[in-house]
Amino acid sequence: MLLPILLFAQQKLNYKVAIVAFYNCENFYDTVHNPKINDVDFTPTGIYRYNSAIYLDKVQNLSSVISQIGTDISRDGVAIIGVAEIENDTVLNDLIHSPLLLKRNLKYIHYDSKDARGIDVALIYNPKYFVVEDSKPIFVVLPNKSKYEKYTRDILWVKGKLDGERIHILVNHWPSRHGGDAMSEPSRIAAAAVCKLQLEEILKSEPNAKIIIMGDLNDDPNNASIIKILKAKGEIKDVSKEEIYNPFWELYKRGIGSLAFNDSWSLFDQIMVTYPWIDKHQSGFFFFKQFVFNKQFLIENEGIYKGYPMRTWNGFNYRGGYSDHFPTYIVLLKKTN
C-alpha cells in the first residue's frame, strides 16, 4: 500500500501519496564505445576523458538526486520517474542498484531508439506502487526540412496500475534547439503531433483514461508544440474533457525554470495530465501539486554557470555535478478510508 499522510490538516483527512517525476540525466553514458552510435566523446580516450571513476561518480550523483525527490512527502520517494539522456540498460541497472536506491527494488522499462547520439528515454518505477501491464516505443518521423537531425528519441508509452488504478504514461524527449529555435521548431511540432496521436488512440478505447505526459520537450509551456498541438491549458478551469492540463504553466509564469541558458531560465521539463486527474473528490488518485526539484546542492556556486543547475561538465572539464536540468515532479493524492 502507499504511504498514508495527513496533508490537509484543516480537513483532517488522510491521503495516499504517489510521487511522479521526470529527470534529464545529461549524457548518462557508460564508458564503452558502441560503434552503432556517436558516443566516442564519452569514452576514456574521448574529448571528455570519460573513465570509470567519472562514470561511477555520475551514478552516485544521479542516485543521490533521485533518492531525495519527494521524500519530504513520502518516505518512499518517487513511485514513477521518467528519465532522458540515458544510453542503455547498463546505466539503468547501475543506477537502480546503487547503494542509495537499492533497497527500493526499482525496475525500469527501456527500448533503444535510432537517435544518432544513442540517448533514449526510460521509465523507472517502484513496483510497490506501480505494476506494468504493457509498453512500447513510438517512433517519431521528423519532417524533411529538419536540417540537423535525421532521427530523434522514441516516445515511450507505458500502461500499468498505480495502486490498482490503470494509468498511461508517455515519456518524451523532443528534438533540441540546435540550429536555433525557428529552424528546429518543425521537429518539435512533429514530435508533439506523434504524442498527441497516441493520446487520442488511448482515449478512443478508454474515454476517461488517466494519462500522464512527461518529458524534456525542449519547449516552454507557451510554445506552439504544447499549446497548439497538444492543446495543453495552464488553468484548470479552462480544461475540458479529453484536454490536457499543464500545471507547469503556473511555475513558468513565476519565472521558475528547470534549466538556464544565457542567463535566461526555461522550463522544458514538464509533466502534464489529462482531465480525469483534476477532480479532487474522486475515489482514485487526483493531481495535487507540481514542483521543480531545485534544492541548493543542485545549484552551481561558482564560475560562469553560477546559479544554474550544477552540470556534469564545465566545457570539457569534469565538474562533478549532477545535470544541466533540474528534475520536476508532481504529487498525486488519493483519500483513504
ZAMARDO-744147 format. One record per residue: z negated, y negated, x negated of N, C-alpha, C in turn. Coordinates in steps of 0.05 Angstrom, whole numbers, plus 5000, padded with zeros to 4 digits. Last residue first. Example, Ala and Ser with C-alpha at 12.3 -4.5 7.8 and 13.67 -1.06 7.14 Angstrom:
SITE; npz; npy; npx; capz; capy; capx; cpz; cpy; cpx
SITE; 4858; 5045; 4743; 4857; 5021; 4727; 4843; 4999; 4742
SITE; 4844; 5114; 4736; 4844; 5090; 4754; 4844; 5066; 4736
This chain:
SITE; npz; npy; npx; capz; capy; capx; cpz; cpy; cpx
SITE; 4928; 4889; 5193; 4910; 4892; 5216; 4881; 4888; 5208
SITE; 4964; 4837; 5159; 4952; 4864; 5160; 4934; 4865; 5185
SITE; 5027; 4805; 5154; 5000; 4806; 5165; 4990; 4835; 5165
SITE; 5061; 4793; 5094; 5060; 4809; 5119; 5031; 4811; 5128
SITE; 5102; 4751; 5052; 5076; 4759; 5064; 5081; 4776; 5089
SITE; 5130; 4736; 4990; 5134; 4747; 5017; 5107; 4757; 5027
SITE; 5147; 4686; 4945; 5125; 4702; 4956; 5132; 4710; 4984
SITE; 5195; 4683; 4892; 5186; 4677; 4919; 5163; 4696; 4927
SITE; 5213; 4655; 4828; 5203; 4676; 4846; 5196; 4665; 4873
SITE; 5245; 4649; 4764; 5239; 4638; 4790; 5228; 4661; 4808
SITE; 5238; 4636; 4693; 5240; 4654; 4716; 5235; 4638; 4742
SITE; 5276; 4588; 4655; 5250; 4596; 4667; 5256; 4617; 4689
SITE; 5321; 4599; 4601; 5317; 4596; 4630; 5287; 4602; 4636
SITE; 5324; 4613; 4550; 5332; 4586; 4556; 5331; 4580; 4586
SITE; 5266; 4652; 4532; 5293; 4650; 4544; 5299; 4620; 4548
SITE; 5228; 4655; 4487; 5229; 4674; 4509; 5258; 4674; 4521
SITE; 5224; 4648; 4415; 5217; 4640; 4443; 5222; 4662; 4463
SITE; 5238; 4651; 4363; 5215; 4667; 4372; 5206; 4660; 4400
SITE; 5279; 4627; 4337; 5257; 4610; 4345; 5232; 4627; 4353
SITE; 5325; 4640; 4288; 5307; 4653; 4307; 5283; 4635; 4312
SITE; 5383; 4600; 4284; 5357; 4608; 4273; 5339; 4618; 4294
SITE; 5428; 4580; 4304; 5430; 4608; 4296; 5404; 4617; 4283
SITE; 5397; 4541; 4351; 5422; 4544; 4337; 5424; 4574; 4330
SITE; 5343; 4574; 4359; 5349; 4545; 4356; 5374; 4544; 4338
SITE; 5334; 4628; 4405; 5345; 4617; 4380; 5347; 4586; 4382
SITE; 5304; 4634; 4452; 5302; 4654; 4431; 5312; 4643; 4404
SITE; 5271; 4575; 4479; 5292; 4594; 4477; 5288; 4613; 4453
SITE; 5229; 4548; 4523; 5230; 4556; 4495; 5248; 4580; 4491
SITE; 5257; 4499; 4565; 5247; 4526; 4563; 5250; 4535; 4533
SITE; 5241; 4432; 4538; 5259; 4452; 4550; 5246; 4479; 4551
SITE; 5206; 4404; 4507; 5204; 4401; 4536; 5222; 4420; 4551
SITE; 5250; 4400; 4452; 5223; 4396; 4462; 5223; 4390; 4492
SITE; 5296; 4410; 4425; 5293; 4422; 4452; 5265; 4418; 4464
SITE; 5290; 4389; 4375; 5309; 4376; 4393; 5308; 4386; 4422
SITE; 5218; 4398; 4362; 5247; 4397; 4356; 5264; 4385; 4378
SITE; 5168; 4429; 4404; 5177; 4415; 4380; 5208; 4415; 4379
SITE; 5154; 4461; 4446; 5136; 4440; 4439; 5144; 4424; 4414
SITE; 5182; 4492; 4504; 5186; 4484; 4475; 5168; 4460; 4469
SITE; 5145; 4531; 4549; 5158; 4505; 4544; 5159; 4499; 4514
SITE; 5115; 4574; 4560; 5144; 4578; 4561; 5159; 4553; 4553
SITE; 5063; 4557; 4563; 5070; 4573; 4539; 5100; 4578; 4538
SITE; 5060; 4531; 4613; 5061; 4515; 4589; 5071; 4532; 4564
SITE; 5104; 4559; 4663; 5078; 4557; 4650; 5081; 4543; 4623
SITE; 5142; 4562; 4705; 5146; 4544; 4682; 5119; 4538; 4669
SITE; 5172; 4591; 4752; 5151; 4600; 4734; 5154; 4585; 4707
SITE; 5183; 4560; 4811; 5194; 4563; 4784; 5170; 4570; 4766
SITE; 5176; 4588; 4877; 5165; 4576; 4853; 5184; 4579; 4830
SITE; 5165; 4588; 4949; 5182; 4591; 4926; 5170; 4577; 4901
SITE; 5135; 4624; 5004; 5136; 4602; 4985; 5154; 4608; 4962
SITE; 5147; 4661; 5049; 5125; 4642; 5049; 5129; 4618; 5030
SITE; 5184; 4702; 5092; 5185; 4685; 5069; 5162; 4665; 5071
SITE; 5153; 4763; 5116; 5167; 4737; 5120; 5165; 4721; 5095
SITE; 5152; 4832; 5136; 5149; 4811; 5116; 5164; 4786; 5124
SITE; 5136; 4844; 5206; 5144; 4851; 5179; 5140; 4829; 5160
SITE; 5121; 4821; 5253; 5104; 4842; 5243; 5111; 4850; 5215
SITE; 5126; 4748; 5257; 5136; 4776; 5259; 5116; 4796; 5248
SITE; 5115; 4696; 5249; 5098; 4710; 5269; 5107; 4739; 5273
SITE; 5150; 4670; 5217; 5124; 4676; 5205; 5105; 4691; 5225
SITE; 5217; 4678; 5207; 5196; 4679; 5228; 5170; 4688; 5216
SITE; 5252; 4685; 5162; 5239; 4659; 5167; 5216; 4661; 5186
SITE; 5281; 4730; 5154; 5258; 4727; 5137; 5241; 4703; 5146
SITE; 5328; 4727; 5186; 5305; 4744; 5195; 5279; 4741; 5178
SITE; 5365; 4694; 5154; 5349; 4684; 5177; 5325; 4701; 5185
SITE; 5361; 4711; 5084; 5374; 4708; 5110; 5354; 4701; 5132
SITE; 5346; 4673; 5024; 5340; 4694; 5044; 5356; 4689; 5069
SITE; 5352; 4664; 4952; 5357; 4656; 4980; 5352; 4680; 4999
SITE; 5336; 4639; 4891; 5331; 4663; 4908; 5333; 4653; 4937
SITE; 5365; 4617; 4829; 5356; 4613; 4857; 5352; 4640; 4871
SITE; 5378; 4582; 4776; 5365; 4608; 4782; 5351; 4606; 4809
SITE; 5395; 4531; 4767; 5415; 4551; 4771; 5403; 4578; 4781
SITE; 5378; 4474; 4767; 5364; 4496; 4780; 5384; 4517; 4788
SITE; 5373; 4429; 4711; 5388; 4443; 4732; 5371; 4466; 4743
SITE; 5358; 4367; 4679; 5349; 4393; 4690; 5368; 4403; 4711
SITE; 5378; 4338; 4619; 5381; 4338; 4648; 5374; 4366; 4658
SITE; 5383; 4336; 4564; 5360; 4323; 4576; 5363; 4320; 4607
SITE; 5426; 4372; 4555; 5429; 4343; 4551; 5408; 4326; 4565
SITE; 5397; 4416; 4599; 5420; 4412; 4581; 5424; 4382; 4579
SITE; 5351; 4467; 4622; 5357; 4439; 4616; 5381; 4438; 4596
SITE; 5328; 4506; 4678; 5340; 4503; 4652; 5348; 4474; 4647
SITE; 5304; 4501; 4726; 5299; 4526; 4712; 5311; 4526; 4684
SITE; 5271; 4441; 4753; 5293; 4458; 4745; 5284; 4483; 4731
SITE; 5255; 4390; 4798; 5245; 4414; 4784; 5269; 4433; 4778
SITE; 5267; 4347; 4829; 5272; 4345; 4801; 5263; 4369; 4785
SITE; 5263; 4352; 4883; 5240; 4340; 4869; 5243; 4339; 4839
SITE; 5309; 4379; 4895; 5307; 4351; 4903; 5284; 4336; 4890
SITE; 5293; 4430; 4877; 5315; 4415; 4863; 5314; 4385; 4870
SITE; 5256; 4445; 4915; 5247; 4441; 4888; 5268; 4424; 4873
SITE; 5290; 4449; 4960; 5267; 4431; 4961; 5257; 4425; 4932
SITE; 5326; 4489; 4946; 5336; 4461; 4951; 5313; 4442; 4948
SITE; 5301; 4536; 4947; 5301; 4522; 4921; 5314; 4494; 4923
SITE; 5309; 4562; 4995; 5284; 4547; 4991; 5283; 4530; 4965
SITE; 5360; 4570; 5033; 5356; 4567; 5005; 5331; 4550; 4999
SITE; 5379; 4614; 5083; 5360; 4593; 5076; 5357; 4593; 5046
SITE; 5439; 4629; 5117; 5422; 4633; 5094; 5404; 4608; 5090
SITE; 5457; 4659; 5181; 5459; 4640; 5160; 5438; 4644; 5139
SITE; 5448; 4693; 5223; 5469; 4700; 5205; 5475; 4679; 5184
SITE; 5421; 4640; 5262; 5424; 4668; 5258; 5449; 4674; 5242
SITE; 5412; 4578; 5225; 5415; 4594; 5249; 5420; 4623; 5242
SITE; 5376; 4527; 5196; 5386; 4554; 5192; 5388; 4569; 5218
SITE; 5350; 4479; 5201; 5380; 4479; 5202; 5392; 4507; 5201
SITE; 5297; 4488; 5191; 5305; 4480; 5219; 5335; 4481; 5222
SITE; 5295; 4496; 5136; 5292; 4518; 5154; 5302; 4512; 5182
SITE; 5341; 4467; 5093; 5320; 4461; 5113; 5319; 4485; 5132
SITE; 5384; 4481; 5062; 5359; 4474; 5049; 5336; 4468; 5067
SITE; 5430; 4534; 5072; 5418; 4510; 5081; 5391; 4506; 5067
SITE; 5492; 4561; 5050; 5462; 4562; 5049; 5451; 4535; 5055
SITE; 5545; 4577; 5049; 5535; 4561; 5071; 5504; 4563; 5073
SITE; 5574; 4601; 5010; 5551; 4616; 5021; 5540; 4603; 5046
SITE; 5611; 4557; 5009; 5619; 4585; 5010; 5597; 4602; 5022
SITE; 5583; 4508; 5011; 5608; 4512; 5026; 5616; 4541; 5029
SITE; 5536; 4513; 4981; 5535; 4500; 5008; 5560; 4505; 5025
SITE; 5553; 4544; 4936; 5529; 4551; 4952; 5529; 4539; 4979
SITE; 5598; 4522; 4915; 5596; 4551; 4917; 5574; 4560; 4935
SITE; 5587; 4467; 4912; 5605; 4477; 4933; 5602; 4508; 4937
SITE; 5517; 4450; 4901; 5545; 4454; 4893; 5560; 4469; 4914
SITE; 5463; 4444; 4910; 5481; 4426; 4924; 5510; 4429; 4917
SITE; 5435; 4479; 4876; 5435; 4484; 4905; 5454; 4466; 4921
SITE; 5480; 4488; 4819; 5456; 4478; 4832; 5457; 4482; 4862
SITE; 5506; 4544; 4783; 5510; 4521; 4801; 5483; 4513; 4812
SITE; 5496; 4591; 4759; 5509; 4570; 4743; 5518; 4547; 4760
SITE; 5465; 4628; 4783; 5490; 4622; 4796; 5507; 4602; 4781
SITE; 5427; 4678; 4772; 5435; 4655; 4757; 5463; 4648; 4766
SITE; 5398; 4702; 4834; 5413; 4703; 4810; 5415; 4677; 4795
SITE; 5398; 4732; 4901; 5385; 4720; 4877; 5404; 4719; 4854
SITE; 5387; 4742; 4967; 5409; 4736; 4948; 5395; 4721; 4924
SITE; 5364; 4789; 5011; 5356; 4770; 4990; 5379; 4767; 4971
SITE; 5362; 4804; 5080; 5378; 4804; 5055; 5367; 4782; 5036
SITE; 5351; 4840; 5134; 5337; 4822; 5116; 5350; 4825; 5089
SITE; 5394; 4844; 5191; 5387; 4853; 5164; 5372; 4831; 5148
SITE; 5411; 4843; 5242; 5385; 4830; 5236; 5375; 4838; 5208
SITE; 5458; 4873; 5243; 5459; 4844; 5250; 5433; 4829; 5243
SITE; 5484; 4917; 5207; 5456; 4911; 5212; 5454; 4881; 5218
SITE; 5539; 4918; 5205; 5525; 4943; 5212; 5496; 4938; 5218
SITE; 5549; 4864; 5193; 5565; 4878; 5213; 5551; 4903; 5223
SITE; 5516; 4852; 5150; 5509; 4842; 5177; 5525; 4854; 5199
SITE; 5545; 4875; 5108; 5518; 4885; 5114; 5511; 4877; 5143
SITE; 5590; 4842; 5108; 5593; 4871; 5112; 5566; 4883; 5120
SITE; 5568; 4792; 5094; 5579; 4796; 5121; 5583; 4825; 5128
SITE; 5553; 4803; 5041; 5533; 4795; 5061; 5543; 4800; 5089
SITE; 5603; 4811; 5019; 5584; 4833; 5020; 5562; 4828; 5040
SITE; 5623; 4759; 5025; 5637; 4781; 5038; 5618; 4805; 5040
SITE; 5589; 4730; 4991; 5589; 4724; 5020; 5602; 4747; 5035
SITE; 5604; 4751; 4941; 5577; 4754; 4951; 5575; 4750; 4981
SITE; 5657; 4733; 4940; 5652; 4762; 4939; 5623; 4767; 4950
SITE; 5647; 4678; 4940; 5662; 4690; 4962; 5658; 4720; 4963
SITE; 5622; 4671; 4891; 5607; 4665; 4916; 5621; 4678; 4940
SITE; 5664; 4682; 4857; 5641; 4699; 4857; 5624; 4696; 4882
SITE; 5698; 4638; 4869; 5707; 4666; 4873; 5684; 4685; 4875
SITE; 5666; 4596; 4852; 5674; 4597; 4880; 5683; 4626; 4887
SITE; 5666; 4607; 4798; 5641; 4610; 4813; 5646; 4611; 4843
SITE; 5720; 4596; 4787; 5709; 4623; 4782; 5683; 4627; 4797
SITE; 5726; 4542; 4800; 5740; 4562; 4816; 5730; 4590; 4812
SITE; 5694; 4516; 4758; 5685; 4518; 4786; 5700; 4539; 4802
SITE; 5715; 4505; 4708; 5703; 4532; 4713; 5695; 4536; 4742
SITE; 5733; 4453; 4711; 5752; 4474; 4702; 5741; 4502; 4710
SITE; 5687; 4425; 4726; 5710; 4426; 4744; 5729; 4449; 4737
SITE; 5651; 4434; 4682; 5644; 4441; 4710; 5669; 4445; 4727
SITE; 5675; 4463; 4621; 5670; 4441; 4639; 5666; 4450; 4667
SITE; 5678; 4504; 4586; 5703; 4490; 4592; 5700; 4467; 4610
SITE; 5628; 4541; 4619; 5644; 4538; 4594; 5671; 4526; 4601
SITE; 5594; 4552; 4659; 5608; 4526; 4660; 5623; 4521; 4634
SITE; 5600; 4623; 4678; 5588; 4599; 4665; 5604; 4574; 4669
SITE; 5600; 4663; 4738; 5613; 4652; 4713; 5601; 4626; 4704
SITE; 5537; 4689; 4762; 5563; 4678; 4766; 5574; 4666; 4740
SITE; 5502; 4740; 4774; 5504; 4723; 4751; 5532; 4712; 4750
SITE; 5460; 4768; 4826; 5484; 4755; 4816; 5480; 4742; 4789
SITE; 5441; 4818; 4870; 5434; 4805; 4844; 5460; 4794; 4832
SITE; 5420; 4826; 4933; 5444; 4821; 4918; 5437; 4805; 4893
SITE; 5386; 4873; 4974; 5384; 4853; 4952; 5411; 4851; 4938
SITE; 5357; 4888; 5037; 5380; 4889; 5019; 5377; 4867; 4998
SITE; 5306; 4929; 5068; 5317; 4903; 5059; 5342; 4909; 5041
SITE; 5265; 4962; 5114; 5290; 4961; 5100; 5298; 4933; 5093
SITE; 5197; 4976; 5102; 5216; 4959; 5117; 5242; 4956; 5101
SITE; 5162; 5004; 5070; 5173; 5017; 5094; 5193; 5001; 5110
SITE; 5154; 4968; 5028; 5131; 4977; 5044; 5141; 4988; 5071
SITE; 5218; 4961; 5030; 5196; 4946; 5019; 5172; 4952; 5037
SITE; 5271; 5004; 5017; 5249; 4997; 5035; 5226; 4985; 5021
SITE; 5340; 4985; 5002; 5316; 5001; 5000; 5295; 4992; 5020
SITE; 5399; 4972; 4966; 5386; 4975; 4992; 5361; 4992; 4989
SITE; 5432; 4928; 4924; 5412; 4949; 4926; 5400; 4949; 4954
SITE; 5487; 4906; 4887; 5476; 4910; 4914; 5456; 4933; 4914
SITE; 5505; 4862; 4837; 5491; 4887; 4843; 5479; 4886; 4871
SITE; 5567; 4840; 4817; 5544; 4834; 4834; 5531; 4861; 4840
SITE; 5590; 4840; 4748; 5589; 4851; 4775; 5565; 4839; 4790
SITE; 5608; 4784; 4707; 5589; 4805; 4715; 5594; 4814; 4743
SITE; 5679; 4778; 4694; 5652; 4768; 4696; 5634; 4790; 4704
SITE; 5740; 4771; 4656; 5721; 4787; 4673; 5694; 4773; 4673
SITE; 5764; 4729; 4632; 5781; 4748; 4646; 5764; 4765; 4665
SITE; 5752; 4660; 4622; 5741; 4687; 4626; 5761; 4704; 4642
SITE; 5779; 4612; 4617; 5761; 4620; 4595; 5750; 4648; 4599
SITE; 5810; 4600; 4661; 5821; 4597; 4634; 5805; 4611; 4613
SITE; 5830; 4618; 4721; 5806; 4620; 4705; 5814; 4622; 4676
SITE; 5875; 4621; 4751; 5871; 4596; 4736; 5845; 4596; 4721
SITE; 5870; 4669; 4779; 5888; 4668; 4757; 5884; 4643; 4739
SITE; 5799; 4682; 4794; 5826; 4670; 4800; 5843; 4669; 4775
SITE; 5767; 4746; 4787; 5769; 4718; 4781; 5797; 4707; 4787
SITE; 5734; 4792; 4825; 5760; 4785; 4815; 5761; 4755; 4811
SITE; 5678; 4829; 4816; 5686; 4801; 4822; 5713; 4796; 4809
SITE; 5652; 4889; 4843; 5670; 4876; 4824; 5678; 4848; 4834
SITE; 5589; 4911; 4851; 5611; 4898; 4866; 5627; 4882; 4847
SITE; 5553; 4972; 4844; 5562; 4947; 4833; 5586; 4936; 4849
SITE; 5502; 4997; 4890; 5529; 4998; 4878; 5535; 4971; 4864
SITE; 5454; 5039; 4923; 5461; 5016; 4907; 5490; 5019; 4898
SITE; 5399; 5062; 4964; 5427; 5062; 4956; 5432; 5038; 4939
SITE; 5343; 5064; 4966; 5358; 5082; 4983; 5387; 5084; 4973
SITE; 5282; 5054; 4931; 5311; 5051; 4932; 5325; 5072; 4949
SITE; 5223; 5026; 4951; 5237; 5052; 4948; 5267; 5047; 4952
SITE; 5170; 4986; 4929; 5198; 4987; 4937; 5210; 5014; 4931
SITE; 5117; 4991; 4913; 5124; 4972; 4933; 5151; 4978; 4945
SITE; 5115; 5030; 4875; 5091; 5028; 4893; 5098; 5009; 4917
SITE; 5158; 5020; 4843; 5161; 5040; 4865; 5137; 5041; 4883
SITE; 5179; 4959; 4825; 5155; 4975; 4825; 5156; 4994; 4848
SITE; 5241; 4946; 4791; 5224; 4947; 4815; 5200; 4965; 4810
SITE; 5298; 4910; 4769; 5273; 4925; 4762; 5254; 4924; 4785
SITE; 5366; 4908; 4769; 5343; 4905; 4786; 5320; 4922; 4776
SITE; 5414; 4871; 4730; 5400; 4896; 4737; 5377; 4888; 4756
SITE; 5476; 4849; 4701; 5452; 4844; 4717; 5439; 4871; 4722
SITE; 5501; 4846; 4633; 5501; 4854; 4661; 5476; 4843; 4675
SITE; 5544; 4835; 4578; 5519; 4829; 4591; 5521; 4834; 4621
SITE; 5590; 4838; 4548; 5575; 4862; 4552; 5548; 4858; 4565
SITE; 5626; 4799; 4542; 5602; 4798; 4524; 5585; 4822; 4528
SITE; 5662; 4812; 4582; 5670; 4813; 4554; 5647; 4813; 4535
SITE; 5645; 4853; 4637; 5641; 4828; 4623; 5646; 4831; 4593
SITE; 5649; 4898; 4667; 5671; 4893; 4648; 5668; 4866; 4633
SITE; 5584; 4931; 4670; 5606; 4915; 4681; 5627; 4911; 4660
SITE; 5541; 4985; 4683; 5557; 4970; 4664; 5580; 4956; 4678
SITE; 5485; 4980; 4726; 5512; 4990; 4722; 5525; 4973; 4701
SITE; 5418; 4996; 4745; 5436; 4982; 4728; 5463; 4996; 4727
SITE; 5352; 4994; 4767; 5379; 5000; 4775; 5398; 4983; 4758
SITE; 5287; 5019; 4747; 5309; 4999; 4747; 5335; 5011; 4758
SITE; 5214; 5019; 4751; 5240; 5032; 4750; 5262; 5011; 4750
SITE; 5147; 5018; 4725; 5171; 5005; 4735; 5195; 5022; 4732
SITE; 5092; 5029; 4717; 5111; 5050; 4724; 5137; 5040; 4736
SITE; 5052; 4998; 4700; 5062; 4992; 4727; 5083; 5012; 4736
SITE; 5039; 5010; 4648; 5022; 5020; 4669; 5032; 5015; 4698
SITE; 5078; 4980; 4618; 5079; 5009; 4620; 5063; 5020; 4644
SITE; 5076; 4927; 4606; 5087; 4935; 4632; 5085; 4965; 4638
SITE; 5054; 4920; 4556; 5045; 4902; 4578; 5055; 4911; 4605
SITE; 5082; 4958; 4523; 5053; 4961; 4530; 5044; 4944; 4553
SITE; 5145; 4977; 4552; 5130; 4961; 4533; 5100; 4962; 4542
SITE; 5178; 5001; 4587; 5159; 5018; 4574; 5143; 5003; 4552
SITE; 5212; 4962; 4604; 5193; 4973; 4624; 5172; 4991; 4612
SITE; 5240; 4953; 4554; 5225; 4932; 4568; 5204; 4944; 4587
SITE; 5266; 5000; 4542; 5246; 4990; 4523; 5229; 4969; 4537
SITE; 5300; 5003; 4587; 5280; 5024; 4582; 5258; 5014; 4563
SITE; 5332; 4958; 4578; 5316; 4960; 4602; 5293; 4981; 4599
SITE; 5357; 4971; 4530; 5339; 4948; 4531; 5321; 4948; 4556
SITE; 5386; 5017; 4547; 5367; 5018; 4525; 5347; 4995; 4526
SITE; 5422; 5003; 4587; 5398; 5018; 4595; 5377; 5018; 4572
SITE; 5445; 4936; 4567; 5448; 4964; 4574; 5421; 4977; 4582
SITE; 5440; 4879; 4562; 5463; 4893; 4552; 5466; 4921; 4565
SITE; 5427; 4825; 4606; 5417; 4849; 4593; 5441; 4866; 4586
SITE; 5435; 4778; 4637; 5440; 4778; 4608; 5425; 4801; 4594
SITE; 5384; 4782; 4688; 5411; 4777; 4679; 5411; 4776; 4648
SITE; 5345; 4816; 4739; 5348; 4805; 4712; 5378; 4802; 4705
SITE; 5301; 4815; 4794; 5328; 4817; 4785; 5330; 4804; 4757
SITE; 5244; 4849; 4812; 5254; 4827; 4796; 5283; 4833; 4787
SITE; 5192; 4865; 4856; 5221; 4867; 4850; 5228; 4844; 4833
SITE; 5139; 4856; 4851; 5147; 4881; 4864; 5176; 4887; 4858
SITE; 5102; 4827; 4799; 5127; 4829; 4813; 5130; 4857; 4826
SITE; 5031; 4837; 4804; 5054; 4821; 4795; 5079; 4826; 4812
SITE; 4986; 4862; 4819; 5007; 4879; 4810; 5031; 4863; 4800
SITE; 4954; 4823; 4840; 4946; 4834; 4814; 4968; 4852; 4803
SITE; 4982; 4766; 4868; 4980; 4796; 4870; 4974; 4807; 4842
SITE; 4971; 4714; 4851; 4972; 4721; 4879; 4968; 4750; 4884
SITE; 4973; 4712; 4797; 4953; 4695; 4810; 4951; 4700; 4840
SITE; 5018; 4741; 4785; 4992; 4754; 4783; 4969; 4738; 4793
SITE; 5069; 4718; 4783; 5057; 4724; 4809; 5030; 4737; 4808
SITE; 5083; 4740; 4719; 5095; 4728; 4743; 5080; 4737; 4768
SITE; 5065; 4769; 4676; 5048; 4748; 4687; 5058; 4736; 4713
SITE; 5103; 4805; 4658; 5076; 4816; 4665; 5058; 4795; 4679
SITE; 5145; 4772; 4644; 5147; 4788; 4668; 5120; 4798; 4677
SITE; 5124; 4753; 4594; 5130; 4735; 4616; 5130; 4750; 4643
SITE; 5117; 4799; 4564; 5094; 4782; 4568; 5099; 4763; 4591
SITE; 5169; 4818; 4561; 5149; 4833; 4577; 5125; 4817; 4583
SITE; 5192; 4780; 4528; 5201; 4782; 4555; 5181; 4797; 4573
SITE; 5162; 4790; 4480; 5162; 4764; 4493; 5170; 4766; 4522
SITE; 5175; 4844; 4468; 5147; 4836; 4472; 5146; 4810; 4488
SITE; 5231; 4839; 4461; 5220; 4857; 4481; 5191; 4849; 4488
SITE; 5230; 4805; 4416; 5243; 4797; 4441; 5233; 4813; 4464
SITE; 5207; 4838; 4378; 5193; 4813; 4386; 5204; 4803; 4413
SITE; 5247; 4876; 4374; 5220; 4884; 4384; 5204; 4860; 4393
SITE; 5287; 4842; 4351; 5291; 4856; 4377; 5264; 4864; 4389
SITE; 5266; 4827; 4303; 5271; 4807; 4323; 5274; 4819; 4350
SITE; 5263; 4878; 4279; 5239; 4862; 4282; 5242; 4840; 4303
SITE; 5316; 4895; 4278; 5297; 4909; 4294; 5272; 4893; 4299
SITE; 5359; 4835; 4277; 5349; 4861; 4267; 5327; 4873; 4286
SITE; 5407; 4794; 4276; 5391; 4806; 4298; 5382; 4834; 4290
SITE; 5433; 4750; 4254; 5417; 4768; 4237; 5396; 4782; 4255
SITE; 5469; 4719; 4280; 5441; 4715; 4287; 5422; 4732; 4271
SITE; 5517; 4738; 4261; 5510; 4710; 4255; 5481; 4704; 4261
SITE; 5505; 4806; 4239; 5518; 4785; 4254; 5506; 4758; 4248
SITE; 5479; 4848; 4218; 5498; 4834; 4200; 5512; 4811; 4214
SITE; 5448; 4867; 4261; 5435; 4858; 4236; 5453; 4843; 4217
SITE; 5477; 4835; 4320; 5472; 4858; 4303; 5459; 4849; 4277
SITE; 5502; 4797; 4353; 5475; 4806; 4358; 5470; 4834; 4345
SITE; 5555; 4789; 4341; 5536; 4768; 4333; 5507; 4778; 4335
SITE; 5580; 4833; 4366; 5576; 4833; 4337; 5556; 4813; 4327
SITE; 5594; 4841; 4418; 5566; 4838; 4412; 5559; 4837; 4382
SITE; 5639; 4849; 4459; 5636; 4829; 4438; 5607; 4823; 4433
SITE; 5651; 4920; 4469; 5643; 4893; 4478; 5641; 4875; 4454
SITE; 5663; 4968; 4447; 5676; 4962; 4472; 5670; 4933; 4482
SITE; 5631; 4978; 4403; 5658; 4969; 4399; 5673; 4962; 4424
SITE; 5568; 4956; 4397; 5584; 4972; 4416; 5613; 4962; 4414
SITE; 5518; 4957; 4347; 5545; 4947; 4355; 5558; 4967; 4375
SITE; 5450; 4952; 4361; 5472; 4970; 4354; 5499; 4959; 4364
SITE; 5407; 4925; 4379; 5417; 4917; 4353; 5441; 4933; 4344
SITE; 5411; 4903; 4448; 5399; 4919; 4427; 5412; 4911; 4401
SITE; 5402; 4837; 4479; 5418; 4859; 4468; 5401; 4878; 4453
SITE; 5397; 4790; 4519; 5379; 4812; 4513; 5395; 4836; 4505
SITE; 5412; 4734; 4529; 5423; 4751; 4507; 5404; 4774; 4499
SITE; 5367; 4717; 4571; 5381; 4704; 4549; 5388; 4723; 4526
SITE; 5348; 4734; 4620; 5333; 4742; 4595; 5346; 4733; 4570
SITE; 5335; 4705; 4679; 5356; 4707; 4659; 5343; 4711; 4632
SITE; 5301; 4732; 4732; 5298; 4722; 4705; 5323; 4726; 4689
SITE; 5268; 4730; 4795; 5293; 4732; 4781; 5288; 4720; 4753
SITE; 5225; 4765; 4844; 5231; 4746; 4823; 5259; 4750; 4812
SITE; 5177; 4772; 4893; 5205; 4778; 4886; 5215; 4756; 4867
SITE; 5117; 4800; 4912; 5129; 4780; 4894; 5158; 4789; 4887
SITE; 5084; 4810; 4971; 5104; 4821; 4953; 5117; 4798; 4938
SITE; 5023; 4822; 5004; 5040; 4804; 4989; 5060; 4820; 4972
SITE; 4989; 4825; 5066; 5000; 4839; 5043; 5020; 4820; 5030
SITE; 4934; 4784; 5087; 4963; 4789; 5085; 4968; 4809; 5062
SITE; 4885; 4765; 5136; 4893; 4779; 5111; 4922; 4785; 5111
SITE; 4861; 4703; 5161; 4878; 4726; 5163; 4883; 4739; 5136
SITE; 4837; 4653; 5171; 4820; 4677; 5169; 4837; 4703; 5173
SITE; 4859; 4604; 5171; 4867; 4622; 5193; 4851; 4648; 5193
SITE; 4840; 4580; 5126; 4834; 4567; 5152; 4841; 4585; 5175
SITE; 4861; 4610; 5085; 4832; 4611; 5091; 4826; 4600; 5118
SITE; 4912; 4644; 5075; 4908; 4621; 5092; 4878; 4622; 5101
SITE; 4904; 4689; 5042; 4919; 4666; 5032; 4915; 4641; 5049
SITE; 4874; 4742; 5021; 4867; 4721; 5041; 4881; 4696; 5031
SITE; 4911; 4803; 5013; 4898; 4779; 5003; 4892; 4760; 5026
SITE; 4924; 4871; 4998; 4916; 4851; 5019; 4903; 4827; 5006
SITE; 4977; 4897; 4963; 4951; 4885; 4960; 4944; 4866; 4982
SITE; 5010; 4953; 4994; 5009; 4928; 4980; 4981; 4917; 4980
SITE; 5000; 5024; 4983; 5000; 5000; 5000; 5000; 4975; 4983
